[in-house]
Each structure stands twice: as C-alpha cells, then as structure tokens.
Amino acid sequence: MAHRVPTDEELLTSGDPASFEAFYGRHVEAVLGFFARRTRDAELAADLTAETFAAALAGRRRYRPAAGAGGAWLYGIAMNKLADAQRRGFAERRARRRMGMERIELHEDDVLTIEALGGAATATALLQVLPDDQRAAISAHVLRGMPYRDIAAAQHVSEAAVRKRVSRGLAALRERIGTRR
C-alpha cells in the first residue's frame, strides 16, 4: 500500500514540529531561488528565506486552509519580507556608508553553495570539512538565519570576523562542491 504524502495544508495545521520541518524541506529551495532571482544577492536571499520560514513557523497557528493554499500563504509572507527588505535596504546602505563598512558581496556561485546547504544531511556532511570557527559561523548565519551581529556577540568576536568566517567557509564549500567564481 502506497504511503500518502500530506498536503501543505495538512503540514501547516499539524502541531507536530516534524510536519513543519517537512513543509520547510518541501519549499526552502524554491523560496531561496525566489529571493535570489529578485535580489541578486545570495546573502540577502538566505536572510530573507530564514525570516520567511521563521514568520511562517510563528504564524502557522493563524493559517487557515479555507483562506488559500499553503504555498500561496508562504509566498505571501515572502513578498512581505521582500518589501520590508527593500524599504529598510536604503537606510541600511546609508548607515553602512556613514560607518565606512562595506558589505561582503557574494556571487551567483554562492547561491549554488547556499542551495546545496538546503538539505540537513548534505549540510552536515559539507560543514564537517570546515574549521570549527567557519562551520559555526555558516551554521548560525546560513542554516539558522542568525544576523552577523548576533553571531558576533555569541562568539565574542567582531562582526567583521564573522563575515570573514562565512565568506571563507563558503569559498571552501564552493571549492569542495565544484563551483568556482
């Protein structure tokens, strides 16, 4: 007898954490691609993806299947996150310029690296090849969606050090999975 695959709506309305994990696994790559195409910024795409799923997890109790499909609900959240990022982006760029801080720019290869990190088993295996500091920084920022400032505070290092660890770690992972700039 074939195993029935639950719908997005069933996954969202279940209180079981594994159900949301399945919903996440089903949609994370598509949402990341959605943001990557619209922002042309792998780091921002990863941040917005994390923010979208965090908001979906927090709001899943308010989701009602009668109001629309689960995927459409998720993309509604994604569109709101994108609009918020576009509004705040101007202010953040201006603040970075005032402080003399340049943002590390990631390239299309980084999007491939981030997508490769989408699966938990793949991510765990890939991250094992990295030094502890890079593994911790990528795990916190890319996989868990933590902002650089929070990671820096938790690790008692500068935000620039965390950015460098993520950048170097992603470069090592690109090399490992065969994507190069």
ABEGO torsion letter per residue (X at the ends): XBBBBBBAAAAAABABAAAAAAAAAAAAAAAAAAAAAAAGBAAAAAAAAAAAAAAAAAAAAABBAAAEBAAAAAAAAAAAAAAAAAAAAAAAAAAAAAAGBBBBBBBAAAAAAAAAAABAAAAAAAAAABBAAAAAAAAAAAAAGBBAAAAAAAAGBBAAAAAAAAAAAAAAAAAAAGBBX
